[in-house]
Amino acid sequence: MQTSVDKITAEIGRTLGYTPEQVPVFVDAETAAQVLGIKCNTLTNWRSTGRYALPFVKTGRLVRYRVSDLAEWIAQRRAGGEV
């Protein structure tokens, strides 16, 4: 049985045009913002202020987000309804 994080990960993959088996491990900040339905500048603001504990990986100037971290972050903020 799939967990809610697995279901959200699969949904993120479909949103980005991937099959559930081919969901990328990392996405860039623009794609992460698209997944979350926010502007890329909002993610930049969250990273710099620490407003939300959304994990990211930074290598030099490149910022990447793990799709599984995005799915977990979304699942933790879900309110109401059935899982």
BELRASUL-V996171 format. One record per pair of residues at least 24 apart in sequence whose ideal C-beta (glycine too) atoms are under 10 Angstrom apart, sorted by sequence separation. I is the first residue (numbers start at 0). J is the second residue. If there is no record, write none. Layout:
I_J ; I_J
//
This chain:
10_34 ; 11_35 ; 31_55 ; 51_76 ; 7_34 ; 28_55 ; 35_64 ; 25_55 ; 34_64 ; 25_56 ; 31_62 ; 31_63 ; 32_64 ; 34_66 ; 28_61 ; 29_62 ; 30_63 ; 31_64 ; 27_61 ; 28_62 ; 30_64 ; 31_65 ; 35_69 ; 27_62 ; 28_63 ; 31_66 ; 34_69 ; 25_61 ; 27_63 ; 28_64 ; 30_66 ; 34_70 ; 25_62 ; 26_63 ; 27_64 ; 31_68 ; 35_72 ; 25_63 ; 26_64 ; 31_69 ; 34_72 ; 35_73 ; 24_63 ; 25_64 ; 26_65 ; 30_69 ; 34_73 ; 23_63 ; 25_65 ; 26_66 ; 24_65 ; 25_66 ; 31_72 ; 23_65 ; 24_66 ; 25_67 ; 23_66 ; 24_67 ; 25_68 ; 26_69 ; 22_66 ; 22_67 ; 22_70 ; 17_66 ; 15_66 ; 12_66 ; 11_66 ; 11_67 ; 8_65 ; 8_66 ; 11_69 ; 12_70 ; 7_66 ; 8_67 ; 11_70 ; 7_67 ; 8_68 ; 10_70 ; 8_69 ; 9_70 ; 5_67 ; 7_69 ; 8_70 ; 11_73 ; 4_67 ; 7_70 ; 8_71 ; 10_73 ; 4_68 ; 6_70 ; 7_71 ; 4_69 ; 5_70 ; 7_72 ; 8_73 ; 4_70 ; 7_73 ; 8_74 ; 3_70 ; 4_71 ; 7_74 ; 2_70 ; 3_71 ; 4_72 ; 6_74 ; 2_71 ; 4_73 ; 5_74 ; 3_73 ; 4_74 ; 7_77 ; 3_74 ; 4_75 ; 2_74 ; 3_75 ; 3_77 ; 6_82 ; 3_82 ; 2_82
//
